[in-house]
Amino acid sequence: MSTNSKHKPMAKIPAFAGSRWDNLGPLAPLVPVLAIGLIATVSVRGFATAPNLIAVVQASAITGIAAIGTAAITISGRFVSLAVEQQAMTAAFVFATLILAGMPFAIAVAAVFVLAAALGFVQGYLVSRGLNPIVTTLAFGSVLFGMVVWFADNRTLTLSDNPMLAIGGGLTFGIPNQAVIFIVVLAIGTWFLSRTTLGRQIVLTGANTKAAELIGVPTKRIVIIAFVIAGLMAALVGILVVGQVSQAKSDMFDGLTIDVVAAILVGGIAIQGGEGQLWRAGLGAIVLTMLGNIMLLLGIDAGMRELAKGLLAGAVLLTITLMKERGK
C-alpha cells in the first residue's frame, strides 16, 4: 500500500476488540440458535423432521451468504445495499442465459462474478464520492430490475440441463451443499475481517473515517471493496438458487433485501458502522429463518410473519442504541 509523505507509514491496525457479546466465549453465537431450536423441537409439531430442517438450513444459507456480503458495507460505515435482491436476480438471469447459450459452466460462473464485481464497483465508487448509500443503491436496484426484465422479456428461463443442480440442490452426508458453502463463506469472512489488514481497515473506516485517513487508510477504496464483496456474495446467491430450482425469474428473490437487513440487525452489527463481525450476519440469518419457519408451522400468515420480522429487527436496533447511550 502506498503512503503519503505527509503522514507516517501506517502501523499494523490492532485486532478489533468487539463488544460484550464477543466476550461471552466461543459458544455465544450458538446460544440463541440452540435455545430456539430446543423450544421449537418440543413445542412445534413437524419442526424437528429431516425435510423441515433441511429446508431451514437451505433458506438460512441463502439469506446468510447475502447478509455476510452486505455486512461488509454496514461495518464500513455505509449502512447497507438496498439492491441485494436485484443483484442476485441479475446474476441468476445472466448465469441461466449463458448456460442456455451453450457457454461452458466455468466460464459462465466466472462471467457472472466479473459482472457482479463491476456492479459492486460502480455502486461503491458513487457512495465513496459522497452519494447517499440508501438512495444510490435503491436507484441502482430499480435500474437493474428494469433492465433484466426488459432484456428477458419478462420470461422465466428454465434449465433442462442444469450443471449447478448437484451444488445448488444436492446433499453431502445429508447436509445441503448450500449450507456447506454458507459455512465456508462464514469462516472465510470471519477470518478476513479479524485477521487481515484489509478487513481491519474496513472496520476502522466505519469507526472513524477521518482518523482512518490520517493514518493512511485509503477509505474511498475500502468502501468500493466492501460493495464489491457484497456484489460477489449476491451473485453467489443467484447462482446457487438457479442451481436449486433450475429457473431464473424476476420474483425469485422477493424480500431478500429486507431479510438481509434484518439479519444484520438481529446479528447485532452496529448500523452506523465500525463495529461487528461477519459471523453475526450469518447468525442473524439463522435466527430469522428458524423463527419464520416456526411461525409457518404454527399457521401464522405471511403478513404477520413479516410484521414479526420487522418488529424483531427494530427491537434489536433500539436495544443496541439504548446500550450505546448508556455506555457513553
Helices and strands as residue ranges (DSSP letters): G 22-24, H 30-43, H 50-75, H 84-100, H 105-128, H 133-151, E 157-158, H 165-169, E 171-172, E 175-176, H 177-195, H 197-207, H 209-214, H 219-245, E 247-248, H 256-266, H 278-297, H 302-327
